Amino acid sequence: MRLVCGIALVCLLFTPCSSSGQGLDSTEVKIFLNTLVETVGQAISGGVLWSANTHGGLPHFQMGAGLNVVGIEAVNPTDTSETLVAVVPTMFLFGGIGILKGFSPNPLVGGIGSVDLIGRFGQFPTVGEYRKYAEMAPAIFGGGIRMGLLRNSLIAPAVSLTFAYTRTSQMMYVFSDSTAEAWAKLKLSTLSLHVDISKNLLLITPYAGIGWDWHEFNASWEVDYVNPLMEDDSGGMDLKPSSRRLYAGVELCLVIIHLNLEGGLTGGNGFVAAGARIGF
């Protein structure tokens, strides 16, 4: 009887416990990654920041800087009853160059088949409750093709179709409680398709669009337990969620300076973006 009680006491002393009653393990880390993936994808792909007008062929170009802000939520692995709320301000440089001018069947309709090459490079630091878990501010980089279906004219709006690919450098998060320490490493890439329409009204050009984003998320994790009787854990996961974007904005054109303000919904989360660029 004493032997049984002694064994029970030892087991009790070495059993992990936490405020959630279980302690940090790979299940909590996977829950965190699942809730994080879509909103991070929205952070790197949001913010179009120009009207639907293509640049008009060589040597026309535009380049500038932008800011896209999206709110994200993720379950706290150290306490699954808590939701971590954060704001991700994605800061980036972006630009485009006209490759093909397209053709005009008549003086009032043009830009059909025009092509631009576009690109962006930036970084997204985390601001909010889970910033303390983020080990680095990852970089983003990407590029794509914008195809003109119709160019703005006296009677016609501008309409364009954009294909883009964006990816991040490695992100890393570290969590710990009284029972374990965990590391999660991840990379994300996004393939985007969006259709835009705009109409030039002298200095102001309102625009709107709809888009679809397909995310590919690759993650790995390790969990080291304080209890020497528990075996450390590791694993990985690949996810491919998708989301839809609806947005609208306005562009102010001052000769060669273009200023944009934009807002919308992406995957159910709101975002706001602003940018400035120069070009001709």
Secondary structure, DSSP 8 states (H G I E B T S, - for coil): -HHHHHHHHHHHHTS---TTSS-S-HHHHHHHHHHHHHHHHHHHH----S-S----STT-EEEEEEEEEEEEEEE-TT-TT-EEEEEEEEEEEEEEEEEE--B-SBTTB--BTEEEEEEEEEE---EETTGGGB----EEEEEEEEEEEE---SS--EEEEEEEEEEE--EEEEEE-SSEEEEEEEEEEEEEEEEEEE--BTTEEEEEEEEEEEEEEEEEEEEEESSTTS--EEEEEEE--EEEEEEEEEEEEETTEEEEEEEEEETTEEEEEEEEEEE-
